[in-house]
Every structure is written in C-alpha cells, then in structure tokens.
Amino acid sequence: MTYRNSKKLVYLTGLALLGAGYLGSFSILDVNFILKQYLVLLPVQVGVLVYMVWIRRSRAASED
C-alpha cells in the first residue's frame, strides 16, 4: 500500500467515524421527527454548497 492510499484510507475512516458519531448523537435526541431529519441532512447540504462554490471558483481562476 502506498503512502497516498494509506493517507486516503485514514481520511475516509475518520470521516466514517465522524459520520457515525453524528448520526448516533441525533438518534438519542428527543426532538420532532421532521426536524431531526432536516438536521441530519444539514451537513450534507452544507458540504454540497461548499463543493459547488469551490468548483465555480476554481473554474473562474483557470479562465483568467
């Protein structure tokens, strides 16, 4: 296994543990069912938004 693959594996394992902890913490909260679903999906929405802004800025920088 190369250094790059092992670094990616550590990164993905960390993300998986973080996601499991996030979902586990929301499973024990006593809030409305609809609100709980929205709050679970909120990090995904923020992540997609950051990714789209990053793509747009990188394309604008490459056109200059």
N, C-alpha and C positions, 0 to 999 in steps of 0.2 A: 504494500500500500504506500503510495507516495505521500509526501507532506501535504500536498494540496487536497488530496482525497481525505486524509485524516482530519485536516482543518475543517473541511466541509461537513464531515461526519460529526465532529464536536459541535459545530454550529447548529446543525439540524437536530441533534439530540437536545441541545439547550433550548431550542425553540419548541420542541415537543414537550419537554418538561414544563416550560413556562405555560404553554397552552393547556396542559393537563391541570396545572395548578390553578389557572384562571377559571377553567370550567368547573373544577372541583369546588372552588370558593363560591361560585354562583349557584351550585347545586344545593348548598346549605342555607342560602339566603331565603328569608321569608318575605318575598315581595310578590306583586301581581305577576301572573303568568306572562302576559303580553309584555310588560316592562322588562321582565327577566330575559325574554327572547331578544328584545331590542338591545339590551345591554351586553348580551353575549356576542351579538353581531357587530357591535360598535367598533371594536379594534380591527375587524376585517374591513369595514368601510373606511376607516382612517388609513389603514395600510394601502388600500387601493387608491385612495385620493393622493397620498404621498407618492406612490409609484407613478401615477399619471402625471403629476406635476414634474417629477424628475425626468420622465421621458420627454415631456414637452420642452423643458429647459435644455436638455442635452441635444435635442434636435435643433433648437434655436441657436445654440452655441456652435454646432457643427456647420450651420448655414452661413455663419458670419465669416 
